[in-house]
């Protein structure tokens, strides 16, 4: 059976469920182009009209395999579920609008003229009521997609941007300046890219062991750009259609920022294929206007096609264990002037080999000790906390039979491959 025949079967099935003899009228919507509103139907119902939703069901899979749709089963979702999310949602939604039933269905199918795309169908018994709904959806979509004050998380919805500044990101100064320059220059340089004949897209890859600032860097960037920010959490249920949907959404809001965390998960054989992601990054029809920020805890697992070719990820930044200067700056920042400079410097020296997360834990533990005893934190709390965490390190080393390198504490996986900005 061909992919086109599969598309025809799904369309026929929807038509058969909504016969004209029962008063139904069925329409096919090309939502990616002519009808921008229905892309945000789940958010519209969730945020504006939750009482209108009667039922929602999610496709367990909408990916293609050997010319056939892989798993067209449907799973019932509760009204509070967010799995029917913007852009990537595939399944069925039944609602009542102005007292009239309206049924939607969306699936990822194959169009021989356009390739893989979303096909969407709607059934109504009152065209005027449907047009009223679509009109409100269009208005909602314009304000929803133009919102630069929040981060849109695929399958979750909008969350407020964090209250962070570039001062909250503790990195070697040259490295931080380079990251900031790459971000800010790209977002305001479309005209220059076009004049130079360059594809208007860019990718930054942050690598290194957990706890050294990769996620914080993406949050700081998201908090400080005047642009649409989209984040796609990668899970074992993520598939090619979701990734493509995220890129298309980002392209519609260009210039925009797309965050892909833990991309080493591509190597785990999930529903994400390497050729698909490579094509989205720099293929013939790769979307433009997107700054991709990707992170990886295990860069050694990544395919060389991702790591060693600019235009996919143009710059690689290694988030290594912090040096003395970075540890001291973090202790000063988190210490909120509660400790003397001498104590901060002693704690910074004592935390050699700690990840950034564990350096921060020195201050947290000191504050909690004082809080537990009903008093203000003092220098001795900070120094005792550093000593306690160092003892924990030694216990971990014994438990692992020397598996953790001497002088390192936290979730460190070793020095990441690739260049680093730290001297």
Secondary structure, DSSP 8 states (H G I E B T S, - for coil): --HHHHHHHHHHHHHHHS-GGGT-EEEEE-TTTT--GGGGHHHHHHHT-GGGEEEEEEES--EEETTEEE---EEEE-TT---S-TTT--EEEEEEETTEEEEEEEEEEEETTTEEEEEEEEEES-HHHHHHHHHHHHHHHHHHHT--SEEEETTTEEEE-----GGG--S-HHHHHHHHHHHHHHHT-HHHHHHTT--SEEEEEEES-TTSSHHHHHHHHHHH-SSEEEEE---TT-BHHHHHHHHHHHHHT-SEEEEE--GGGGGG-SB--HHHHHHHHHSTT---SEEEEEEES-GGGS-HHHHS-TTTS-EEEE-----HHHHHHHHHHHHTT-S-HHHHHHHHHHTTTB-HHHHHHHHHHHHHHHHHTTS---HHHHHHHHHHHHHHHHHHHHHTTS-S-TT-BSS-----SS--S--
